[in-house]
Amino acid sequence: MRKTLLRLAALSLVALLALALALAPTAGAQSKTATVTIHNFAFSPSHITVTPGTKVTWVNKDKTAHTVTATRPAKAFASGKLMPGRKFSFMFKRPGTYYYHCAIHPNMKGAVHVRR
């Protein structure tokens, strides 16, 4: 009986270690991120290309409020009013081209190209 319990305990430990290794992030795995700066009434860079699963963050470095508002496809994302020093992030999961502008200053335009 005691040998059986020891074997079960050993097998349980091995199973737990295997599960922990399977769920742990792999060494060198990196989260996919990109940053767009809002400065001087412009998005910089105005066009970026990313892969699916990338989180894009817009950082407002201007002294006035702006928005990051999808125009095509409409309503794909919208930051709302982004005050100076604030950030807005959106995760792009599907391939395609996402056009956006600042709803306060419509001449400010940009695009995110999502490619595999």
C-alpha positions in Angstrom: 0.0 0.0 0.0 2.8 2.4 0.9 4.7 1.7 -2.3 1.5 2.4 -4.3 1.0 5.8 -2.5 4.7 6.7 -3.2 4.3 5.9 -6.9 1.1 7.9 -7.1 2.8 10.8 -5.4 5.7 10.6 -7.8 3.4 10.4 -10.9 1.4 13.3 -9.6 4.6 15.4 -9.2 5.7 14.5 -12.7 2.3 15.4 -14.1 2.3 18.8 -12.3 5.8 19.6 -13.6 4.7 18.7 -17.1 1.6 20.9 -16.8 3.6 23.8 -15.4 6.1 23.6 -18.3 3.3 23.4 -20.9 1.6 26.5 -19.5 4.7 28.6 -18.9 5.7 31.1 -21.6 8.5 29.9 -23.8 12.0 31.4 -23.3 12.4 34.4 -25.6 8.7 34.8 -26.2 7.9 38.4 -26.7 4.6 40.3 -26.6 3.9 42.0 -29.8 3.5 45.8 -29.4 3.9 48.9 -31.4 3.7 52.6 -30.5 2.3 55.6 -32.4 3.1 59.0 -31.0 0.7 61.9 -31.4 2.8 65.1 -31.6 2.5 68.4 -33.6 -1.0 67.5 -34.7 0.2 64.3 -36.4 0.4 60.5 -35.9 4.0 59.3 -36.1 4.4 57.0 -37.8 1.2 57.7 -39.7 1.2 54.2 -41.3 2.4 51.1 -39.5 2.4 47.4 -40.5 2.0 44.8 -37.7 1.1 41.1 -37.4 -2.1 39.8 -35.9 -2.1 39.8 -32.2 -0.2 43.1 -31.9 -1.2 45.7 -29.4 -0.8 49.2 -30.8 -0.6 52.1 -28.3 -1.1 55.7 -29.2 0.6 58.2 -26.8 -0.6 61.8 -26.9 2.5 64.1 -26.5 0.7 67.2 -27.7 -0.6 69.9 -25.5 -4.2 69.4 -26.6 -6.7 66.6 -26.7 -7.0 64.2 -29.6 -8.8 61.0 -30.5 -7.9 57.8 -32.3 -11.1 56.9 -34.1 -11.4 54.2 -36.7 -12.9 55.4 -40.0 -12.7 52.1 -42.0 -13.9 49.7 -40.8 -16.1 52.2 -39.0 -16.4 51.7 -35.2 -13.5 49.1 -35.1 -12.0 51.2 -32.2 -12.3 54.6 -30.6 -10.2 56.1 -27.9 -12.6 58.8 -26.8 -11.0 62.1 -25.9 -7.3 61.5 -25.2 -5.9 64.2 -23.0 -2.2 65.3 -23.1 0.1 62.6 -21.7 -2.6 59.9 -21.9 -2.4 56.6 -23.9 -4.9 54.4 -25.8 -4.2 50.8 -26.8 -6.0 48.4 -29.2 -5.2 44.8 -30.0 -5.4 44.0 -33.7 -6.4 40.4 -34.1 -7.5 40.1 -37.7 -5.6 40.9 -40.9 -6.7 44.0 -42.9 -6.1 47.7 -43.1 -7.6 49.9 -40.4 -7.8 53.6 -41.2 -8.3 56.1 -38.4 -8.3 59.8 -37.8 -8.6 62.3 -34.9 -12.3 63.2 -34.6 -11.3 66.6 -33.2 -8.8 67.4 -35.9 -9.9 65.4 -39.0 -6.9 66.3 -41.0 -4.9 64.0 -38.7 -5.0 60.6 -40.4 -3.2 57.2 -40.1 -3.5 53.5 -40.9 -2.6 50.2 -39.3 -1.9 47.4 -41.8 -2.2 44.0 -40.2 -0.5 41.3 -42.2 0.4 37.7 -41.4 
